[in-house]
Amino acid sequence: MKRFAFVASGVLIGFGGALALLPAARGANDMSTYRQLDLFSQAFDSVRRNYVRPVQDSELVNAAIEGMVSELDPHSSYMDPKNYADMQIQTKGEFGGVGIEVTMEDGLIKVISPIDDTPAAKAGLKPGDFIAGIDGVSIQGLGLNDAIDKMRGPSGSKVTLTVLRTGQKKPFDVTLARAIIRVDSAKWHREGDVAYIRLTGFNEQTASGMERGIRELKKQIGPGLKGYVIDLRNNPGGLLDQAVQVSDDFLTSGEVVSTRGRHPDDTQRYDAKPGDITDGKRVIVLVNAGTASASEIVAGALQDHKRATIVGMTSFGKGSVQTIIPLGEGGGALRLTTARYYTPSGHSIQAQGIIPDIAVAQGDEEQTPKIARPSEADLPGHLVGEPVIKKPDAVVIRPPKDKKIEDFQLSYALDLLRGKTTVASAKGGQAD
């Protein structure tokens, strides 16, 4: 065997499980795969021996895995052991940091959404902001996980983010005091005779938190309860099982969502169990361009079963499922796109989004350029969605120009529940 293959044998052990599944003789395809792995061995050995400074084997392997996975689609990535541990903490609803959901775009960190009541939200960071530097150092060339790691730190310590914002000519610095971010993903209050529940994400506490909120609001409002507003705006998603449970809380039967992977036997269907914790009261779900992934599952399920009226603007369109695949003891994990999900009617929202029953603008969309509020279809390398029949653009209801309304979409939803306007009249053309 060639000398470089022996040098690389230790790092290729991670491929061993996959290679062991390949029968010895499967033709030209398999030989091509082995040749490609041989090419990787050569590259690894060359870098290891000739790079300008000594490089740890683990550094090279981590970078190789990250490069392989991140090229597949925007949502697949490799987590080293530390980031994998951080992810596990985050899904439990508590982690350290500044409180922003981010992605990587054009070599910069892009803010998807600040998390409510966190340092980032209080400092005024906005969806669509770009973070170009951390503590005065450019993040150009830094991986997403590395950049996130630099933004984290002990509670009370400070971090300065250099922010680029559309409409502002110059970057500006925002200094934040890090905090323990406890994500109360379900928040609620009464709006007179209406129960308002906001879901900011889907972690392990989301469904139980929402159920607690519904119980408390039932007691507060009493028999005069008109209905529920479930606010999923700027909710970036999270755990699939929590989206299923939240949807199930409003449904008495039928499919909630199905996931379909590469092979027919990968298909899974999730069904609702009997029981509606709202006792059949009317439900309105608020969505916007920041409503993504698990939150789109909820909106799609309730829309298809005609259990809720969807109000707002077309959602983000992330219709893919990521599976966390641990890579052996101490080896981190893959976050790998393994399936698409489909609403009960068989609709894939991938790169299309949930189209609201009533299109209602908040009023600031026109002031925010499209580049600052992208959809899944705008992300480089996104999975192509399934073709759909093009529908005519819906009439968009906008706030009156002569009156200032702090949250027009919520105000409109409350009017719908109280009978001050109807779905039919809305679709008939109250508009701009």
C-alpha positions as CSV (number, residue, x, y, z in Angstrom):
1,M,0.0,0.0,0.0
2,K,1.2,3.5,-0.7
3,R,3.0,5.4,2.2
4,F,0.3,8.1,2.4
5,A,-2.5,5.6,2.9
6,F,-0.8,4.3,6.0
7,V,-0.3,7.8,7.4
8,A,-4.0,8.5,7.0
9,S,-5.3,5.2,8.2
10,G,-6.1,6.5,11.7
11,V,-8.2,9.4,10.5
12,L,-10.1,7.3,8.0
13,I,-11.4,5.0,10.7
14,G,-14.6,7.1,10.8
15,F,-15.3,6.0,7.3
16,G,-14.8,2.4,8.3
17,G,-18.4,1.7,9.3
18,A,-19.7,2.9,6.0
19,L,-17.0,1.1,4.0
20,A,-17.6,-2.1,5.9
21,L,-21.1,-2.1,4.5
22,L,-19.9,-2.2,0.9
23,P,-19.5,-5.7,-0.5
24,A,-16.0,-6.4,-1.9
25,A,-17.1,-6.4,-5.5
26,R,-19.8,-3.9,-6.5
27,G,-18.3,-2.7,-9.7
28,A,-16.9,0.5,-11.1
29,N,-18.9,2.8,-8.8
30,D,-17.3,1.4,-5.6
31,M,-13.9,1.5,-7.1
32,S,-14.4,5.1,-7.9
33,T,-15.4,5.7,-4.3
34,Y,-12.2,4.0,-3.0
35,R,-10.2,6.1,-5.5
36,Q,-11.8,9.3,-4.1
37,L,-11.0,8.3,-0.6
38,D,-7.4,7.5,-1.7
39,L,-7.3,11.1,-3.1
40,F,-8.4,12.4,0.3
41,S,-5.6,10.4,2.0
42,Q,-3.1,12.1,-0.3
43,A,-4.4,15.6,0.4
44,F,-4.5,14.9,4.1
45,D,-0.9,13.7,4.2
46,S,0.3,16.6,2.0
47,V,-1.2,19.2,4.3
48,R,0.0,17.4,7.4
49,R,3.6,17.3,6.2
50,N,3.9,20.5,4.2
51,Y,1.6,23.2,5.7
52,V,3.5,26.2,7.0
53,R,2.8,25.3,10.7
54,P,2.1,22.0,12.4
55,V,-1.6,21.1,12.2
56,Q,-3.4,18.8,14.6
57,D,-4.9,15.7,12.9
58,S,-8.2,16.5,14.6
59,E,-8.2,20.0,13.2
60,L,-7.8,18.7,9.7
61,V,-10.5,16.0,10.1
62,N,-13.0,18.4,11.7
63,A,-12.4,20.8,8.8
64,A,-12.8,18.1,6.2
65,I,-16.0,16.8,7.7
66,E,-17.4,20.3,8.0
67,G,-16.5,21.1,4.4
68,M,-18.1,17.9,3.2
69,V,-21.4,18.4,5.0
70,S,-21.8,22.1,4.7
71,E,-21.7,21.9,0.9
72,L,-24.8,19.8,0.8
73,D,-27.4,22.4,1.8
74,P,-27.6,25.4,4.2
75,H,-28.9,23.3,7.1
76,S,-26.4,20.4,7.2
77,S,-23.3,20.9,9.3
78,Y,-20.7,19.2,11.5
79,M,-20.6,19.9,15.2
80,D,-17.3,19.2,17.0
81,P,-17.7,17.7,20.6
82,K,-18.0,21.1,22.2
83,N,-20.6,22.4,19.8
84,Y,-22.5,19.2,20.0
85,A,-22.6,19.5,23.8
86,D,-23.7,23.2,23.5
87,M,-26.5,22.1,21.1
88,Q,-27.8,19.5,23.6
89,I,-27.9,22.2,26.2
90,Q,-29.7,24.6,23.9
91,T,-32.5,22.2,23.0
92,K,-33.2,21.8,26.7
93,G,-34.0,25.5,26.8
94,E,-30.9,27.0,28.5
95,F,-27.5,28.1,27.2
96,G,-25.0,30.8,27.6
97,G,-24.6,33.6,25.1
98,V,-26.2,36.8,23.8
99,G,-29.4,35.3,22.4
100,I,-29.6,35.3,18.6
101,E,-30.5,32.7,16.0
102,V,-27.9,33.0,13.2
103,T,-26.9,31.5,10.0
104,M,-23.8,32.0,7.7
105,E,-24.2,33.9,4.4
106,D,-21.4,35.3,2.2
107,G,-18.8,34.8,4.9
108,L,-20.7,36.8,7.4
109,I,-23.0,35.8,10.3
110,K,-26.6,36.7,9.5
111,V,-29.1,37.3,12.2
112,I,-32.3,35.2,11.6
113,S,-34.0,36.5,14.8
114,P,-33.0,37.8,18.2
115,I,-34.5,35.7,21.0
116,D,-37.1,37.6,23.1
117,D,-35.8,39.2,26.3
118,T,-32.2,38.5,25.7
119,P,-29.2,40.9,25.5
120,A,-29.4,40.8,21.7
121,A,-33.1,41.7,21.7
122,K,-32.7,44.4,24.3
123,A,-29.8,46.0,22.3
124,G,-32.0,46.2,19.2
125,L,-30.4,43.7,16.9
126,K,-32.8,42.9,14.1
127,P,-33.5,40.0,11.7
128,G,-31.3,40.6,8.6
129,D,-28.4,42.3,10.4
130,F,-25.0,41.0,9.5
131,I,-22.3,40.5,12.2
132,A,-18.9,41.3,10.5
133,G,-16.7,41.3,13.6
134,I,-16.5,40.0,17.2
135,D,-14.4,42.0,19.7
136,G,-12.8,44.0,16.9
137,V,-11.7,41.0,14.9
138,S,-13.2,40.2,11.5
139,I,-15.1,36.9,11.3
140,Q,-14.3,36.6,7.6
141,G,-13.1,33.0,7.0
142,L,-14.4,31.9,10.4
143,G,-16.8,28.9,10.4
144,L,-20.3,29.4,11.8
145,N,-19.7,27.2,14.9
146,D,-16.4,29.0,15.6
147,A,-18.2,32.4,15.4
148,I,-21.0,31.2,17.7
149,D,-18.3,30.0,20.1
150,K,-16.7,33.4,20.2
151,M,-20.0,35.1,21.0
152,R,-20.5,32.8,24.0
153,G,-18.8,33.1,27.3
154,P,-19.3,33.5,31.1
155,S,-22.5,35.3,32.2
156,G,-21.7,39.0,32.8
157,S,-18.7,39.1,30.5
158,K,-18.9,41.5,27.6
159,V,-18.7,41.0,23.8
160,T,-18.7,43.7,21.1
161,L,-20.3,42.8,17.8
162,T,-19.7,44.9,14.6
163,V,-23.0,45.1,12.8
164,L,-23.8,45.8,9.2
165,R,-27.4,46.9,8.7
166,T,-29.2,47.6,5.5
167,G,-30.0,51.3,5.1
168,Q,-27.0,52.4,7.2
169,K,-23.9,53.4,5.4
170,K,-21.4,52.4,8.0
171,P,-21.0,49.4,10.3
172,F,-21.6,50.1,14.0
173,D,-20.6,48.4,17.2
174,V,-22.9,46.9,19.8
175,T,-21.5,45.9,23.2
176,L,-23.5,43.2,25.0
177,A,-23.2,41.7,28.4
178,R,-23.5,37.9,28.0
179,A,-26.1,36.2,30.1
180,I,-27.5,32.7,30.8
181,I,-30.1,32.5,28.1
182,R,-33.1,30.7,29.5
183,V,-35.5,30.4,26.6
184,D,-39.1,30.5,27.8
185,S,-40.3,29.4,24.4
186,A,-44.0,29.9,25.4
187,K,-45.2,33.2,26.7
188,W,-48.8,34.3,27.2
189,H,-51.1,37.1,28.4
190,R,-54.7,38.0,28.0
191,E,-55.9,40.5,25.4
192,G,-59.2,41.3,27.0
193,D,-61.4,38.3,26.1
194,V,-58.7,36.7,23.9
195,A,-55.9,34.4,25.0
196,Y,-52.6,35.4,23.4
197,I,-49.7,32.8,23.3
198,R,-46.4,33.5,21.7
199,L,-44.1,30.6,20.8
200,T,-40.5,31.8,20.2
201,G,-39.0,28.4,19.4
202,F,-39.4,24.7,19.8
203,N,-37.3,23.3,22.6
204,E,-38.1,20.5,25.1
205,Q,-40.2,22.9,27.1
206,T,-42.4,24.4,24.4
207,A,-45.5,22.2,24.4
208,S,-45.7,21.9,28.2
209,G,-45.2,25.7,28.5
210,M,-48.0,26.4,26.0
211,E,-50.3,23.9,27.7
212,R,-49.7,25.7,31.0
213,G,-50.4,29.0,29.4
214,I,-53.7,27.8,28.0
215,R,-54.8,26.5,31.4
216,E,-53.9,29.8,33.1
217,L,-55.6,31.9,30.5
218,K,-58.8,29.8,30.7
219,K,-59.0,30.6,34.4
220,Q,-58.2,34.3,33.9
221,I,-60.7,35.0,31.2
222,G,-63.4,32.5,32.1
223,P,-66.5,31.7,30.1
224,G,-66.3,34.8,27.9
225,L,-63.1,33.5,26.2
226,K,-63.5,34.3,22.5
227,G,-60.5,32.3,21.2
228,Y,-56.8,32.0,20.9
229,V,-54.1,33.8,19.0
230,I,-50.9,31.7,18.5
231,D,-48.1,33.9,17.5
232,L,-45.4,32.1,15.5
233,R,-43.8,35.2,13.9
234,N,-40.0,35.1,13.8
235,N,-40.1,31.6,15.3
236,P,-37.1,29.8,13.7
237,G,-38.3,26.3,14.6
238,G,-36.6,23.5,16.6
239,L,-37.6,20.1,17.7
240,L,-40.0,18.1,15.4
241,D,-41.7,16.2,18.3
242,Q,-42.6,19.5,20.0
243,A,-44.2,20.8,16.8
244,V,-46.2,17.6,16.6
245,Q,-47.3,17.9,20.2
246,V,-48.3,21.6,19.9
247,S,-50.3,20.8,16.8
248,D,-51.9,17.8,18.5
249,D,-53.1,20.0,21.3
250,F,-55.5,21.7,18.9
251,L,-56.5,18.6,16.8
252,T,-58.7,15.6,17.7
253,S,-57.6,13.3,14.9
254,G,-55.9,13.0,11.6
255,E,-52.4,13.5,10.3
256,V,-50.2,16.3,11.7
257,V,-47.2,15.9,9.4
258,S,-45.3,13.3,7.5
259,T,-41.6,13.1,6.7
260,R,-40.2,11.5,3.6
261,G,-36.6,10.6,3.2
262,R,-34.4,9.2,0.4
263,H,-36.0,5.7,0.6
264,P,-39.7,4.7,0.6
265,D,-39.3,3.0,4.0
266,D,-38.0,6.2,5.5
267,T,-41.5,7.7,5.5
268,Q,-43.0,8.5,8.9
269,R,-46.4,9.8,9.6
270,Y,-47.4,11.6,12.9
271,D,-51.1,11.5,13.8
272,A,-53.1,13.5,16.4
273,K,-54.7,11.9,19.4
274,P,-58.2,12.6,20.6
275,G,-58.6,15.7,22.7
276,D,-58.5,19.5,22.0
277,I,-57.3,21.5,25.0
278,T,-59.0,24.6,23.8
279,D,-62.4,22.9,23.7
280,G,-62.9,23.8,20.1
281,K,-62.5,27.6,20.5
282,R,-61.5,29.6,17.4
283,V,-57.7,29.8,16.8
284,I,-55.8,32.3,14.7
285,V,-52.1,31.7,13.9
286,L,-49.8,34.6,13.1
287,V,-47.0,34.0,10.7
288,N,-44.4,36.1,8.8
289,A,-41.2,35.6,6.8
290,G,-39.3,34.6,10.0
291,T,-41.7,31.7,10.7
292,A,-39.6,28.6,9.8
293,S,-39.3,24.9,10.1
294,A,-41.1,23.4,13.1
295,S,-43.4,26.5,13.4
296,E,-44.4,26.0,9.7
297,I,-45.3,22.4,10.6
298,V,-47.8,23.7,13.2
299,A,-49.2,26.4,10.9
300,G,-49.5,23.9,8.0
301,A,-51.2,21.2,10.1
302,L,-53.8,23.6,11.6
303,Q,-54.4,25.2,8.2
304,D,-55.0,22.0,6.4
305,H,-57.4,20.7,9.0
306,K,-59.2,24.1,8.9
307,R,-58.6,24.2,12.7
308,A,-57.1,27.7,12.5
309,T,-57.0,30.8,10.3
310,I,-53.5,31.7,9.2
311,V,-52.9,35.4,9.2
312,G,-49.8,37.4,8.2
313,M,-47.3,37.0,5.4
314,T,-45.9,34.0,3.7
315,S,-43.5,32.0,5.9
316,F,-39.8,31.2,5.4
317,G,-40.2,27.9,3.6
318,K,-37.8,25.5,5.4
319,G,-39.4,22.2,4.7
320,S,-36.5,19.9,5.6
321,V,-35.8,17.7,8.6
322,Q,-32.3,17.6,10.2
323,T,-31.3,14.5,12.1
324,I,-28.5,14.6,14.7
325,I,-26.1,11.7,14.1
326,P,-23.5,11.2,16.8
327,L,-20.1,10.2,15.5
328,G,-18.8,7.8,18.0
329,E,-17.4,8.5,21.5
330,G,-16.1,12.0,21.7
331,G,-16.5,12.6,17.9
332,G,-19.1,15.3,17.8
333,A,-22.1,14.8,15.5
334,L,-23.6,15.6,12.1
335,R,-26.6,17.7,11.7
336,L,-27.7,16.2,8.5
337,T,-30.7,16.9,6.3
338,T,-32.4,13.5,6.0
339,A,-36.0,14.2,4.9
340,R,-38.6,16.7,3.7
341,Y,-41.7,17.2,5.7
342,Y,-45.2,17.4,4.2
343,T,-48.4,19.0,5.6
344,P,-51.5,16.8,6.0
345,S,-52.7,17.7,2.4
346,G,-49.3,16.4,1.0
347,H,-48.0,19.9,0.5
348,S,-44.2,20.4,0.7
349,I,-43.4,23.9,1.9
350,Q,-39.7,23.6,1.0
351,A,-38.6,26.9,-0.7
352,Q,-42.3,27.9,-0.9
353,G,-43.6,28.5,2.6
354,I,-47.0,28.5,4.2
355,I,-49.3,30.9,2.4
356,P,-51.6,32.6,4.9
357,D,-55.4,32.4,4.6
358,I,-55.4,36.2,5.0
359,A,-52.4,38.2,3.9
360,V,-51.9,41.0,6.4
361,A,-48.7,43.1,6.4
362,Q,-47.2,44.5,9.6
363,G,-46.4,47.7,7.7
364,D,-42.7,47.8,7.9
365,E,-42.0,45.2,5.2
366,E,-41.7,47.8,2.4
367,Q,-39.0,49.6,4.4
368,T,-37.0,46.4,4.8
369,P,-35.3,45.5,1.5
370,K,-35.8,41.9,0.3
371,I,-32.1,41.1,0.9
372,A,-32.6,41.7,4.6
373,R,-35.6,39.3,4.9
374,P,-34.7,36.3,2.7
375,S,-36.7,33.1,2.4
376,E,-35.4,29.6,2.1
377,A,-35.5,29.9,-1.7
378,D,-32.9,32.7,-1.4
379,L,-30.3,30.6,0.4
380,P,-27.4,29.3,-1.7
381,G,-27.6,25.5,-2.1
382,H,-31.1,25.1,-0.7
383,L,-33.1,22.0,-1.5
384,V,-35.3,22.5,-4.5
385,G,-39.0,22.5,-3.7
386,E,-41.6,20.6,-5.5
387,P,-43.4,22.4,-8.3
388,V,-46.7,24.0,-7.4
389,I,-49.5,25.6,-9.4
390,K,-48.9,29.3,-9.4
391,K,-51.7,31.1,-7.6
392,P,-52.5,34.8,-8.2
393,D,-51.0,37.1,-5.7
394,A,-53.3,37.6,-2.7
395,V,-54.5,41.0,-1.8
396,V,-52.4,42.2,1.1
397,I,-54.2,44.1,3.9
398,R,-52.0,46.9,5.2
399,P,-52.4,49.2,8.2
400,P,-54.2,52.5,7.7
401,K,-51.9,55.3,6.8
402,D,-53.7,57.8,9.0
403,K,-53.5,55.7,12.2
404,K,-50.5,54.4,14.2
405,I,-51.1,50.8,15.3
406,E,-48.3,49.2,17.3
407,D,-48.9,45.6,16.1
408,F,-51.3,45.7,13.1
409,Q,-51.2,41.9,12.5
410,L,-52.2,41.2,16.1
411,S,-54.8,43.9,16.1
412,Y,-56.3,42.4,12.9
413,A,-56.4,38.9,14.4
414,L,-58.2,40.2,17.6
415,D,-60.8,41.9,15.4
416,L,-61.3,38.6,13.5
417,L,-61.9,36.7,16.7
418,R,-64.3,39.4,18.0
419,G,-66.3,39.5,14.8
420,K,-65.4,43.0,13.9
421,T,-64.3,41.7,10.5
422,T,-64.8,38.3,8.8
423,V,-62.6,36.0,6.8
424,A,-65.0,36.4,3.8
425,S,-64.8,40.2,3.9
426,A,-61.0,40.1,4.3
427,K,-60.7,37.9,1.2
428,G,-63.1,40.2,-0.6
429,G,-60.6,42.9,-0.8
430,Q,-59.9,45.2,2.2
431,A,-56.6,46.2,0.8
432,D,-54.0,48.7,-0.2
